[in-house]
Amino acid sequence: MRTPLGSARGELVIKRSRFLSFADPFGDPAGVKRYVESLRRAHPGCSHVVYAFVVGEEAERFGLSDYREPHGTAGRPVLAVLRGARITNVIVRVVRYFGGTKLGAGGLARAYSESAKLVVDSIATEELVTRVFFRLVVGYHRYDGILAAAAGHGGIVTKTLFESSITVEGLIPQESAVAFARAVSELTRGETSVDYTEK
């Protein structure tokens, strides 16, 4: 599976209907309505805003909407493009401005599929990296070294708590977890260990 590095935009005109497509990184299925509504507000004259998304290491979570298009002619073709591209943690939204000519069910499905393919083919992606949660507690004099070690192993620090010592939490690529733990132990001369238990 691959995951997007950024966003992509595209435009098609089919029988005077304009299809504006948007592909973006996405990870919050619960917030999809807000995400789509923002696009509707940005295009108040459009007739439809269709979407499909996939989320998860195996794209196991997904959602779609035809938004007033005939059932199965819009969201489903967009979702099929995402699945065919083996891309996850992404949402594709397609704005349609009706041009006055009906496309028919088959024409609509092709138009939405082509719109999705346009942006999915142009979006930059990378191989999906499985990350594990880590937590460690370190003295202030070791903090900068820990940050450097985390970054050097592809880690992301998500939370830091400054008290008498510093608690650092984050995510590290699963394949780098052992090497990162070894680096932390060497850096702190065995005084600090990395906890990989669940949050």
Phi, psi and omega in degrees: 000150177239162181226147185288146175265341182200209183240165176215152180228151178207165178213134173232147172238120181231115182049048176072356172277133177263132177242111177258122184246145184224123175244130184217152171301146186205139180212009186232081180305329181294336182259015186296325182296317177298320183296318180285321181299327179297325179287323177298320178294326180286342181230068187296340181268002183283160179265334184211146168228104184259150177211162167209145177221157171225142183219145175114161184299331177243023182054038186281343177250136182208164176204161180200162176210136175274341180038073173076358170277158178305142185308129175084000185262355188228290182299320182294317175297324177295315179298321179299323177295316180299315180294321180294329180277353183052051177242143182225172183056048184215150172232139173242125177243139180234121177264130178244130169255113184294131184261004177100349179244124179289140183263346184078163184301313180295319179295320177297313181301318179294319181296315180290324177296315179295322178297317179294317181298324180303314182277326179294323179290337184258351182281138177284136181226167172221161177298134180295129180255126176281123182246149178244151180282138175228154175218139175210159178238129187218155176287159183301324184289348179255356190300310181300322178295322178294317178299318179295319179295318179298312180297321181293339178255017176079018183275163177232121176276123184254341182204138177226129180242116183263111175229221177294332169229181185247127174263125181244129177236151179181196181232138181229142176305135184306321182290345180256001187299315181294316180295322178295317179299320178295318180296320178296317179298317179293318181297322183259010180055042176081003182281338184233137174239159181263130179262119181255021178290167180295159178301000000 
